[in-house]
Amino acid sequence: MENQKPTIKMESRPHMLGVLAGLALAAGLVFASLVVARTWQRVSESQVISVTGSARRLVKSDLIVWSGNFSAEAKTLLAAQQSLKADLAKVEAFLAAQAVTNYQVGPIGIQELRQRANEDGHRLVGYTLNQQVTVTSSEVERIAALDQQTSKLVEQGVQFTTSAPRYIYTKAGEAKIEMLAEATKDAWARADQIAAQGARKVKELRAARMGVFQITPLYTTSGHSNWEGENDMSSLEKSIMAVVHATFSMN
């Protein structure tokens, strides 16, 4: 009889991978436990703890700055001025019809229109004059709705265009003081929670430094903070955030 060779049973590859993955996971958990334990040990040995606190508030703009531009063009400066004056009268009548009285009319801008005459130069063919009207009001939503009505001016032959309104929250200064206090309280609560894990307790505030204070659109998708600060004027509804970096002593 021929000698029979012994058979060696090989573990399947998927089984081996599962074993290796399990070992890696176990090692990771052990390492994470050691890191956490070391963190709490440092807390229990330290005399101070530094944390970051924050406060957030949702607000609505209480002031709007709305502006529109209109222009007139003519072959002579006098004719352009007369045309612009007539357009201004139409713009003021439009604002009056919308019960808007607190507006300002800016200075007249003048642009010469020139056409190439020959290789040596250009000749003057006319003038374009433009002017801006600006409305500043606490009736934010009503003034913002003016954009939907300006087509009436265009129908009257006025070359009228509007700029994006600026939405302002005028109480940001007051909110800043209040929110820094709230952020400091938040920092205290966070410090106390961390200290408790090391069988310690926060004693007193040693130092505090103001971090970012910014106003951003309510539904912004930036996903990060601008540490130089930001003061949004593009949106009606806003989010204010204040951050404080604080250091506390511990018992």
LODREN-820013 format. One record per residue: residue number from 1; residue in one letter; x, y, z of N, C-alpha, C in turn. Coordinates in steps of 0.05 Angstrom, whole numbers, always signed. Each point is the difference from the previous one (the first is absolute). Example, Ala and Ser with C-alpha at 12.3 -4.5 7.8 and 13.67 -1.06 7.14 Angstrom:
 seq type n_east n_north   n_up ca_east ca_north  ca_up c_east c_north   c_up
   1    A   +264    -114   +156     -18      +24     +0    +18     +24     +0
   2    S     -7     +21    -14     +16      +24     +1    -15     +22    +14
***
This chain:
 seq type n_east n_north   n_up ca_east ca_north  ca_up c_east c_north   c_up
   1    M    +17     -24     +0     -17      +24     +0    +18     +25     +0
   2    E     -9     +19    -14     +14      +25     -1     -4     +16    +25
   3    N    +22     +13     +9      -2      +16    +24    -19     +24     -5
   4    Q    -20      +3    +18     -19      +23     -2    +12     +24    +13
   5    K     +0     +23    -15     +10      +25    +11    -21     +12    +19
   6    P    +10     +11    +22     -19      +12    +20    -12     +25    -12
   7    T    -25      +4     +5     -14      +24    -10     +1     +22    +20
   8    I     +5     +24     -9      +1      +24    +18    -25     +17     -6
   9    K    -15      +5    +20     -25      +16     -3     +7     +29     +2
  10    M     -5     +15    -22      +6      +29     -1    -24     +16     +8
  11    E     +4     +21    +16     -22      +18     +7     -8     +16    -25
  12    S    -25      +4     -3     -10      +16    -23     +9     +29     +3
  13    R     +5     +13    -23      +9      +28     +1    -20     +19    +14
  14    P    -26      -2     -6     -19      +18    +14     +1      -4    +31
  15    H     +4     -25     +9      +2       -5    +29    +24     +14    +12
  16    M    +23      -2    -14     +25      +12    +10     -3     +30     +1
  17    L    -13     +12    -21      -4      +29     +0    -17      +9    +23
  18    G    -21     -16     +6     -17       +6    +23    +15      +0    +26
  19    V    +18     -20     +3     +16       -2    +25    +18     +25     +2
  20    L    +13      +7    -22     +18      +23     +1    -15     +26     +6
  21    A    -24      +3    -12     -16      +24     +5     -8      +1    +30
  22    G     -7     -23    +11      -8       -1    +28    +23      +8    +18
  23    L    +24     -10     -6     +24       +7    +16     +6     +30     -2
  24    A     -3     +11    -24      +5      +29     -4    -20     +17    +16
  25    L    -25      -8     -1     -21      +14    +15     +6      -1    +30
  26    A     +7     -23    +10      +6       -3    +28    +23     +17     +9
  27    A    +21      +1    -18     +24      +16     +6     -8     +30     +1
  28    G    -17      +7    -19      -9      +28     -1    -15      +8    +25
  29    L    -18     -17     +9     -15       +6    +24    +18      +2    +25
  30    V    +20     -17     +1     +19       +1    +23    +15     +26     -1
  31    F     +9      +8    -24     +15      +25     -3    -17     +24     +8
  32    A    -26      +0    -10     -18      +23     +6     -5      +1    +30
  33    S     -2     -23    +14      -4       +0    +29    +24     +12    +14
  34    L    +24      -7    -10     +24      +11    +12     +1     +30     -3
  35    V     -7     +10    -24      +0      +29     -5    -19     +14    +18
  36    V    -24     -10     +3     -20      +13    +17     +9      -1    +29
  37    A    +11     -23     +8      +9       -2    +28    +22     +20     +5
  38    R    +18      +3    -19     +22      +19     +3    -10     +29     +1
  39    T    -21      +6    -16     -12      +26     +0    -11      +7    +28
  40    W    -16     -19    +11     -11       +5    +27    +21      +2    +21
  41    Q    +22     -15     -4     +22       +1    +19    +13     +28     +0
  42    R     +3     +12    -24     +11      +27     -2    -18     +20    +13
  43    V    -27      -4     -3     -19      +18    +12     +3      -2    +31
  44    S     +3     -24    +10      +1       -4    +29    +26     +12    +12
  45    E    +21      +1    -17     +26      +10    +10     +4     +30     -5
  46    S    -15     +12    -19      +4      +28     -7    -14     +18    +20
  47    Q    +10     +25     +2     -12      +20    +18    -19     +19    -15
  48    V     +1      +0    -27     -17      +17    -16    -11     -17    -24
  49    I    -21     +10    -12     -12      -12    -23     -9     +22    -20
  50    S     +6      -4    -25      -7      +20    -21    -20     -12    -19
  51    V    -21     +14     -4     -22       -9    -18    -10     +23    -17
  52    T    -16      -7    -20     -12      +20    -18    -30      -2     +4
  53    G    -13     +23     +5     -29       +2     +3    -11     +16    -23
  54    S    -25      -5     -6     -13      +15    -22    -29      +6     +6
  55    A    -11     +19    -15     -28       +7     +3    -10      +8    -28
  56    R    -24      -8     -6     -12       +6    -26    -28     +12     +3
  57    R     -6     +18    -18     -26      +13     +2    -10      +6    -28
  58    L    -26      -5     -4     -13       +6    -26    -14     +27     +2
  59    V     +5     +17    -20     -11      +27     +0    -11      +7    -28
  60    K    -15     +21     +0     -12      +10    -25     +9     +29     -4
  61    S     +9      +7    -24      +9      +27     -6    -21     +20     +7
  62    D     +8     +23    +12     -19      +21     +7     +5     +26    -15
  63    L    +17      -1    -21      +5      +24    -16     +7     -10    -28
  64    I    -10     +15    -20      +6       -7    -28    +10     +25    -14
  65    V    +19      -4    -18     +10      +21    -17     -5      -9    -29
  66    W    -19     +13    -13      -8       -8    -27     +7     +23    -19
  67    S    +11      -7    -23      +7      +21    -19     -7      -8    -29
  68    G     -5     +21    -16      -5       -4    -28    +14     +21    -17
  69    N     +7      -7    -24     +14      +18    -18    -16      +6    -25
  70    F     +0     +24     -9     -13       +6    -26    +19     +18    -16
  71    S     -3      -1    -27     +18      +14    -17    -15     +11    -25
  72    A    +12     +20    -12     -11      +12    -24    +22      +6    -19
  73    E     -5      -2    -26     +20       +4    -21    -11     +19    -21
  74    A    +17     +19     -9      -8      +19    -20    +25     +10    -15
  75    K     -5     +14    -22     +23      +10    -16    +14     +24    +13
  76    T    -16     +15    +14     +11      +24    +14     -2      -3    +30
  77    L    +17     +14    +14      +0       -2    +29    -26     +11    +11
  78    L    -10     +22    -11     -25      +13     +9    -24     -20     -3
  79    A     -1     -13    -24     -22      -18     -5     +1     -24    +20
  80    A    +24     -10     +5      +3      -22    +19     -8      +8    +28
  81    Q     +7     +25     +8      -8      +10    +27    -30      +2     +2
  82    Q    -13     +10    -21     -29       +4     +0    -14     -27     +2
  83    S    +11     -20    -15     -12      -27     +0     +3     -13    +28
  84    L    +24      +4    +12      +5      -12    +26    -18     +13    +22
  85    K     -4     +26     -3     -18      +15    +19    -28     -10     -2
  86    A     -9      -6    -25     -27      -10     -3     -3     -28    +12
  87    D    +22     -16     -3      -1      -27    +11     +1      +1    +31
  88    L    +14     +19    +11      +1       +3    +29    -28      +6    +11
  89    A    -15     +17    -14     -27       +6     +8    -17     -25     +0
  90    K     +4     -18    -19     -16      -25     -1     +8     -18    +23
  91    V    +26      -1     +6     +10      -17    +22    -11     +10    +26
  92    E     +0     +26     +5     -10      +11    +25    -31      -4     +2
  93    A    -14      +1    -22     -29       -5     +0     -5     -30     +7
  94    F    +17     -17    -11      -2      -29     +6     +4      -5    +30
  95    L    +20     +12    +11      +6       -4    +29    -23     +11    +17
  96    A    -10     +23     -8     -23      +12    +15    -24     -18     -1
  97    A     -5     -13    -23     -22      -18     -2     +3     -25    +17
  98    Q    +25      -6     +7      +6      -23    +17     +3      +9    +29
  99    A     -7     +25     +6      +2      +11    +27    +29      +0    +11
 100    V    +19      +5    -18     +28       +2     +8     +8     +29     -2
 101    T     +8     +11    +23      +8      +29     +1    +29      +4     +9
 102    N    +11     -20    +14     +27       +4    +10    +21     -12    -19
 103    Y     +3     +14    -23     +19       -9    -20    +20     +22     -6
 104    Q    +23      -7    -11     +20      +19     -8     +6      -3    -30
 105    V     +5     +23    -13      +7       -1    -28    +29      +8     -2
 106    G    +16     -17    -13     +29       +4     -2     +7     +20    -22
 107    P    +26      +7     -2      +9      +18    -21     -2     -12    -28
 108    I     +0     +17    -19      -2       -8    -28    +28      -9    -11
 109    G     +0     -23    -12     +25       -9    -13     -2      +5    -29
 110    I    +22     +10    -12      +0       +7    -29    +21     -17    -14
 111    Q     -8     -11    -23     +18      -15    -17     -2      +9    -29
 112    E    +22      +7    -12      +0       +9    -28     +0     -24    -18
 113    L    -16      +2    -21      -2      -21    -20    +16      +8    -24
 114    R    +21     -15     -7     +17       +7    -22     +0     -22    -21
 115    Q     +4      +8    -25      +0      -18    -22    +25      +4    -16
 116    R    +12     -21     -9     +25       +2    -16     -6     +15    -26
 117    A    +14     +22     -4      -4      +16    -24    +19      -8    -22
 118    N    +25      -3     +8     +21       -8    -19    +24     -11    +16
 119    E    +21      -5    -13     +23      -11    +14    +12     +19    +20
 120    D     -6     +25     -3     +12      +20    +18    -15      +5    +26
 121    G    -25      -9     +2     -15       +5    +24    -29      -7     -2
 122    H    -16      +9    +21     -28       -6     +2    -15     +27     +2
 123    R    -25      -2     -7     -17      +24     +2    -22      -4    +20
 124    L     -8     +22    +14     -21       -1    +20    -27      -3    -13
 125    V    -16     -21     +8     -26       -5    -13    -23      +3    +20
 126    G     +6      +3    +26     -22       +2    +19     +9      -3    +29
 127    Y    -20      -2    +17      +6       -2    +29    -19     -20    +13
 128    T    +10     -14    +20     -17      -18    +17     +2     +11    +28
 129    L    -23      +6    +12      -1       +9    +27    -14     -21    +18
 130    N    +10      -4    +24     -13      -19    +18     -2     +11    +28
 131    Q    -19     -10    +15      -5       +9    +27    -10     -23    +17
 132    Q     +5      +1    +25      -9      -21    +18    -18     +10    +22
 133    V    -21     -16     +6     -17       +7    +22     +2     -22    +21
 134    T     +3      +8    +26      +4      -20    +21    -21      +3    +22
 135    V    -11     -22     +8     -20       +0    +22    +11     -16    +23
 136    T     +0     +13    +24      +8      -13    +25    -24      -1    +18
 137    S     -8     -23     +9     -24       -3    +15     +0     -23    +19
 138    S    -15      +2    +22      -4      -22    +19    -23     -18     -9
 139    E    -15      +8    -21     -22      -17    -10    +13     -18    -21
 140    V    +14     -20    +10     +17      -16    -17    -15     -14    -23
 141    E    -19     -16     +7     -14      -16    -20    -16     +17    -19
 142    R    -11     +22     +9     -16      +17    -18    +18     +13    -21
 143    I    +24      +9     +8     +18      +13    -18    +12     -20    -19
 144    A     +6     -24    +10     +11      -21    -17    -19      -7    -23
 145    A    -26      +3     +5     -20       -6    -21     -1     +21    -22
 146    L    +15     +22     +3      +0      +21    -21    +11     -12    -26
 147    D    +18     -19     +1     +11      -12    -24    -21     -11    -19
 148    Q    -22     -10    +12     -21      -12    -16    -18     +22    -14
 149    Q     +4     +25     +9     -17      +21    -11    +15     +18    -20
 150    T    +26      -2     -2     +16      +18    -17     -6      -3    -30
 151    S    -13     -22     -8      -7       -3    -28    -19     +23     -9
 152    K    -14     +12    +19     -17      +23     -7    +16     +23    -11
 153    L    +25      +4    +11     +17      +21    -10    +10      -7    -28
 154    V     +7     -24     -4     +10       -9    -27    -22      +4    -20
 155    E    -25      -5     +7     -22       +4    -18     -4     +29     -7
 156    Q    +10     +18    +17      -2      +29     -6    +25     +10    -15
 157    G    +17     -18     -8     +24       +8    -16    +24      +7    +17
 158    V     -1      -6    +26     +24       +6    +17    +18     -25     +0
 159    Q    +26      +5     -6     +19      -22     +1     +9      -4    +29
 160    F    -16     -15    +14      +4       -3    +29     +8     -29     +7
 161    T    +22      -2    +15     +10      -26     +9     +5      +2    +31
 162    T     -2     -23    +13      +4       +0    +29    +24     -17     +7
 163    S    +11      +6    +23     +22      -16    +11    -11     -18    +22
 164    A    +15     -21     +7      -8      -18    +22     -2     +16    +25
 165    P    -22      -1    +15      -3      +15    +25    +19     -10    +21
 166    R     +7     +18    +18     +18       -7    +22    -18      -2    +25
 167    Y     +1     -23    +12     -15       -6    +25    +18      +2    +24
 168    I     -7     +17    +19     +17       +6    +23    -14      -6    +26
 169    Y    +16     -12    +18     -10       -4    +28    +13     +20    +17
 170    T    -14     +21     +9     +12      +22    +14     +7      -5    +29
 171    K    -11     -22    +11      +5       -6    +28    +23     -19     +5
 172    A    +17      -3    -20     +22      -19     +2    +19      +6    +23
 173    G     +4     +26     +6     +18       +8    +22    -11      -9    +27
 174    E    -26      +3     +4     -12       -9    +25     +1     -30     +2
 175    A     -6     -13    -23      +0      -29     +0    +27     -12     +6
 176    K    +21     +14    -10     +27       -9     +5     +7      -3    +29
 177    I     -7     +21    +16      +5       +0    +29    -15     -23    +13
 178    E    -25      -3     -6     -16      -21    +12     +9     -28     -7
 179    M     +8      -3    -25      +7      -26    -10    +28      -9    +10
 180    L    +17     +19     +4     +26       -7    +11     -3     -11    +29
 181    A    -19     +12    +14      -6      -10    +27    -12     -29     -2
 182    E    -17      -4    -20     -12      -26     -3    +21     -21     -8
 183    A    +19      +9    -18     +21      -18     -8    +18      -8    +23
 184    T     +5     +19    +18     +17       -5    +23    -14     -20    +19
 185    K    -26      +2     +3     -15      -19    +16     +1     -28    -12
 186    D     -1      +0    -27      +2      -26    -14    +27     -12     +4
 187    A    +21     +16     -1     +27      -10     +5     +3     -11    +28
 188    W    -12     +13    +20      +0       -9    +28    -13     -28     +2
 189    A    -23      -2    -13     -15      -26     +1    +17     -22    -13
 190    R    +13      +6    -22     +16      -20    -14    +24      -8    +18
 191    A    +13     +20    +12     +23       -5    +17     -8     -17    +24
 192    D    -23      +6    +12      -9      -14    +23     -6     -29     -7
 193    Q    -11      -5    -24      -6      -27     -8    +25     -16     -5
 194    I    +20     +12    -12     +25      -13     -4    +15      -5    +26
 195    A     +1     +20    +17     +14       -3    +26    -12     -22    +16
 196    A    -27      -4     -1     -13      -20    +16    +10     -28     -7
 197    Q     +8      -4    -25     +10      -26     -8    +27      -7    +13
 198    G    +13     +21    +10     +25       -4    +14     -3      +4    +30
 199    A    -25      -2     +9      -6       +4    +29     +8     +28     +9
 200    R     -3     +20    -18      +7      +27     +8    -25     +18     -4
 201    K     +3     +25     +9     -22      +19     -3    +11     +28     -7
 202    V    -13     +14    -18      +9      +27     -8     -3     +18    +24
 203    K    +22     +16     +4      +0      +18    +23     -6     +29     -8
 204    E    +16     +11    -19      -5      +28     -8    +12      +4    -28
 205    L     -9     +22    -12      +9       +8    -27    +27     +14     +4
 206    R    +20      -9    -14     +27      +12     +1     +5     +20    -22
 207    A     -9      -8    -24      +5      +17    -24    -21      -6    -21
 208    A     -7     +21    -16     -19       -4    -21     +9     +18    -24
 209    R     -2     -11    -23      +7      +14    -25    -23      -3    -20
 210    M     -8     +22    -11     -22       -1    -20    +10     -12    -26
 211    G    -15     -19    -10      +6      -12    -26    -16     +13    -22
 212    V    -11     -16    -17     -15      +11    -23    -27     +11     +9
 213    F     -7     +22    -12     -28      +11     +3     -8      +7    -29
 214    Q    -20     -14    -10      -8       +5    -27    -29      -3     -5
 215    I     -9     +14    -20     -28       -1     -9     -1     -12    -28
 216    T    -14     -22     -3      -1      -14    -25    -29      -4     -9
 217    P     -5      -6    -26     -27       -6     -8    -10     -25    +15
 218    L    -26      +1     +6     -12      -21    +17     +5     -28    -12
 219    Y     -4      -3    -26      +3      -26    -13    +26      -3    -16
 220    T    +21     +11    +11     +25       -1    -14    +10     -29     -1
 221    T    +14      -7    -21     +10      -28     -3    +30      +0     -1
 222    S    +13     +21    +11     +29       +1     -1    +13     -22    +16
 223    G    -12      -7    +23     +10      -22    +16    +24      +6    +16
 224    H     +9     +25     +1     +23       +7    +16     -2     +29     +9
 225    S    +15      +7    +21      -1      +27    +10    +23     +17    -11
 226    N     -6     +25     -5     +21      +18     -8    +11     +13    +25
 227    W    +25      -7     +7     +11       +8    +26     +8     +30     +0
 228    E     -3     +13    -23      +5      +29     -1    -27     +15     +4
 229    G    -21     -15     +3     -27      +13     +4    -13      +5    -26
 230    E    -27      +1     +1     -16       +5    -24    -25     +15     +8
 231    N     -8     +19    -17     -24      +15     +6    -18      +0    -26
 232    D    -17     -20     -1     -16       -4    -24    -21     +22     -3
 233    M     -3     +10    -25     -21      +19     -6    -17      -9    -24
 234    S     +2     -25     -7     -14      -10    -23    -26     -13     +6
 235    S     -5      -8    +25     -24      -15     +7    -17     +14    +21
 236    L    -26      -5     -2     -18      +11    +20     +3     -13    +27
 237    E     +1     -27     +0      +3      -15    +25    +29      -8     +3
 238    K    +10      +3    +24     +29       -5     +5     +5     -17    +25
 239    S    +24     -10     +1      +9      -16    +23    +24     +14    +12
 240    I     +0      +6    +26     +23      +12    +13    +14     -21    +17
 241    M    +26      -1     -2     +15      -19    +17    +23     +15    +14
 242    A     +3      -6    +26     +21      +11    +16    +16     -23    +13
 243    V    +26      +3     +0     +17      -21    +11    +19     +12    +21
 244    V     +4     -14    +22     +19       +8    +21    +19     -23     +6
 245    H    +25      +7     +2     +20      -19     +9     +6      +6    +30
 246    A     -5     -19    +18      +2       +6    +28    +18     -21    +14
 247    T    +13     +10    +22     +16      -18    +16    -10      +2    +29
 248    F     -4     -23    +13     -11       -1    +27    +19     -15    +18
 249    S     +1      +8    +25     +14      -16    +20    -18     -21    +11
 250    M    +11     -21    +12     -16      -22    +10     +6      -7    +29
 251    N    -20     -10    +14      +4      -10    +27    +10     -29     -2
***
